[in-house]
Amino acid sequence: MGGCVQRLAHMKAALAQFGASAEPKNNLRYIKNFAQQAARAGADMLLCPEFSMFYAGAGRTAQIRQAAEPLDGPFAASLGGIARKCGLWIAAGMYEKTPDGLPYNTIIVLDHTGALRGMHRKNRLYDAFGYRESEECRAGETPFSPIDTPLGRLGIITCFELRFPALAAAQRAAGADVLFVPAGWVCGPNKLLHWQTLLRARAIENSMTVLGCDQYAENLFIGHSAAFAPDGTTLGALRTGSGLLTITI
């Protein structure tokens, strides 16, 4: 009686942790460097944090409006060029221009040819802990529709949305088996504990791989990008500083 051998596919993801500045060209240089490292490591997809395109300190609201770009603008086009040259899918955060000037906080997903495959406009803005992101950005109207990628069927929630279990559950219900959580997770009391606990919880309660990719900036964003298997096992983690985390799913 003949038997069959089941082959398990192994996909490799690379998570880029860095602190974005108010100079998109400098941020693209970071991403290009990480993409080259990821390609050499055999990764299938490079994941970058929220605000990868642009992050400003003082006077943020006016600067964000000025920096925002359309989905086919210079940042996305340059990102597409990096994807093509390195043969990688890439996901990264940007501010998306709107007709009235109040931008979306958007995550774009490009394939290895540089084509736009999906985008998530953050639905739940960070109006918490004394901050009001809604004064800087417009909330997205619909959740992300999971898409097929080299890592599997990818779902996305952004940063503060991690605190809402129903949003991750909705991505799972829509078919996602890998959840990408790009973030600019702000420093504060127990914020590292929250970040790590919530990433692991979303993995366990939804039985899916969760990839948390955070910015790092001293006294601003905590870093500590991490990946968790569906059973909550840590697949890999960074600490502070810039770096690339490569993990196998």
C-alpha positions in Angstrom: 0.0 0.0 0.0 1.5 3.2 -1.1 2.1 6.1 1.2 2.6 9.8 0.7 4.9 12.3 2.4 3.5 15.7 3.3 5.9 18.5 2.6 5.7 21.5 4.9 6.5 24.9 3.3 8.8 27.1 5.2 8.5 30.8 4.6 11.0 33.3 5.8 10.0 36.8 7.0 12.3 39.7 7.8 11.2 42.5 10.2 13.0 45.8 9.9 13.3 47.8 13.2 14.5 51.4 12.9 13.6 55.0 13.8 12.2 56.9 10.9 13.0 60.6 10.5 11.3 63.5 8.8 13.4 62.9 5.7 11.7 60.2 3.4 14.9 59.8 1.4 16.9 58.8 4.5 14.1 56.4 5.5 14.2 54.8 2.1 18.0 54.3 2.5 17.3 52.4 5.7 14.7 50.3 4.0 16.9 49.6 1.0 19.7 48.4 3.3 17.4 46.1 5.2 15.9 44.8 2.0 19.4 43.9 0.8 20.2 42.1 4.1 16.8 40.3 3.9 17.4 39.1 0.4 20.9 37.8 1.3 19.3 35.9 4.2 16.8 34.3 1.8 13.7 36.1 3.1 10.5 36.1 1.1 9.1 39.4 2.5 10.4 42.5 4.3 8.1 44.0 6.9 8.6 47.6 8.0 7.0 49.6 10.8 4.2 52.2 10.9 5.5 55.7 9.9 8.3 54.1 7.8 8.0 56.9 5.2 8.0 59.9 7.6 8.1 60.8 11.3 8.3 64.3 12.7 8.5 65.5 16.3 7.4 69.1 17.0 4.7 70.6 14.8 3.7 67.2 13.6 0.2 68.0 12.3 1.3 70.5 9.7 4.4 68.5 8.7 2.3 65.3 8.2 -0.1 67.1 5.9 2.8 68.5 3.9 4.6 65.2 3.7 1.6 63.0 2.8 1.8 61.4 -0.6 -0.6 59.5 -2.9 -0.4 55.7 -3.2 1.5 56.1 -6.5 3.8 58.9 -5.2 7.5 59.0 -4.8 7.8 56.9 -1.7 5.7 54.0 -3.0 7.5 54.2 -6.3 10.9 54.1 -4.7 9.7 51.2 -2.4 8.6 49.4 -5.5 12.0 49.8 -7.1 13.6 48.3 -4.0 11.2 45.4 -4.1 12.0 44.7 -7.8 15.8 45.0 -7.3 15.8 42.7 -4.2 13.1 40.3 -5.4 11.1 40.8 -2.2 7.6 41.6 -1.2 7.7 44.7 1.1 5.1 46.2 3.5 5.7 49.6 5.0 3.8 52.5 6.6 3.2 55.9 5.0 1.0 58.9 5.2 -1.5 58.8 2.4 -2.6 62.1 0.9 -6.4 63.0 0.7 -8.2 65.8 -1.1 -9.0 67.7 2.0 -5.4 67.4 3.4 -6.1 65.2 6.5 -4.1 62.1 5.6 -4.6 58.4 6.2 -2.1 56.4 8.3 -1.6 53.7 5.7 0.3 50.5 5.4 1.0 49.5 1.8 2.0 46.0 0.6 4.0 45.6 -2.6 4.9 42.4 -4.4 8.3 41.5 -5.8 7.5 43.4 -9.1 6.8 46.6 -7.2 3.0 46.3 -7.8 0.6 47.4 -5.0 -1.2 44.3 -3.7 -3.0 45.8 -0.7 -3.2 48.7 1.7 -4.6 49.1 5.2 -5.8 52.5 6.4 -5.6 52.5 10.2 -9.2 52.3 11.6 -8.7 52.9 15.3 -6.6 56.0 15.8 -4.4 56.5 18.9 -6.7 58.7 20.9 -5.5 57.5 24.3 -2.9 58.1 27.0 -3.3 61.8 26.5 -2.6 61.7 22.7 -5.0 62.5 19.9 -3.9 60.9 16.6 -7.3 61.9 15.1 -6.1 65.5 15.0 -3.3 64.4 12.6 -4.9 61.6 10.6 -8.2 60.5 9.2 -9.5 57.1 10.3 -9.9 54.4 7.7 -13.4 53.2 7.0 -12.9 49.5 6.4 -10.7 46.7 7.8 -7.9 45.2 5.7 -8.9 42.4 3.4 -6.3 39.6 3.8 -4.2 38.8 0.8 -2.1 35.9 -0.4 1.7 36.6 0.1 4.8 34.5 0.2 4.3 34.2 4.0 0.8 32.9 3.6 -2.5 34.7 3.8 -1.6 38.0 5.4 -3.8 40.1 7.6 -2.9 43.6 9.0 -3.8 45.7 12.0 -1.8 48.8 13.0 -0.3 49.6 16.4 -3.1 50.8 18.7 -5.5 48.4 16.9 -3.6 45.6 18.7 -5.5 46.5 21.8 -8.8 45.5 20.3 -9.1 41.6 20.2 -12.1 41.7 17.8 -9.9 43.4 15.1 -7.4 40.5 15.0 -10.2 38.0 15.2 -11.9 39.6 12.2 -8.6 39.2 10.2 -8.5 35.5 11.2 -12.2 35.1 10.2 -11.5 36.7 6.8 -8.9 34.0 6.2 -5.6 35.4 7.5 -3.1 32.8 8.9 -0.4 35.4 9.5 -1.1 38.7 11.2 1.3 41.7 10.6 1.3 44.4 13.3 3.3 47.4 12.2 3.7 49.9 15.0 5.2 53.0 16.5 4.7 51.7 20.1 5.3 54.7 22.4 7.4 54.4 25.5 5.7 54.6 28.9 4.9 52.6 32.1 4.5 48.9 31.3 4.2 49.6 27.6 6.8 46.9 26.8 4.8 44.5 28.9 1.6 45.5 27.0 3.3 45.1 23.6 4.7 41.6 24.2 1.6 40.3 26.0 -0.9 41.5 23.4 1.1 40.2 20.5 1.4 36.8 22.1 -2.3 36.8 23.1 -3.5 37.6 19.6 -1.4 34.7 18.3 -2.8 32.2 20.9 -6.4 33.3 20.8 -6.6 33.2 16.9 -4.2 30.3 16.3 -2.1 32.3 13.8 1.4 33.6 13.5 1.8 37.2 14.7 4.6 39.5 13.5 5.0 42.7 15.4 7.3 45.2 13.8 8.0 48.4 15.8 10.0 51.6 15.4 12.8 52.2 17.8 13.8 55.7 19.0 15.3 56.3 22.4 12.7 57.7 24.9 10.0 57.6 22.2 9.4 54.1 20.6 10.2 50.9 22.4 11.5 48.7 19.6 11.4 45.0 20.7 9.9 43.8 17.4 8.9 40.1 17.8 7.3 37.1 16.2 5.0 34.6 17.8 3.8 31.2 16.6 0.1 30.2 16.8 0.8 28.4 20.1 2.5 31.5 21.6 6.0 30.3 21.2 8.5 33.1 20.5 9.9 32.7 17.0 12.3 35.5 17.4 12.7 39.0 19.0 14.8 42.1 18.9 15.5 44.4 21.8 16.4 48.1 21.4 18.3 49.8 18.5 18.0 49.3 14.8 18.1 45.8 13.4 16.7 43.1 11.2 14.9 40.1 12.6 14.7 37.1 10.3 12.3 34.3 11.2 11.0 31.1 9.6 7.3 30.4 9.6 
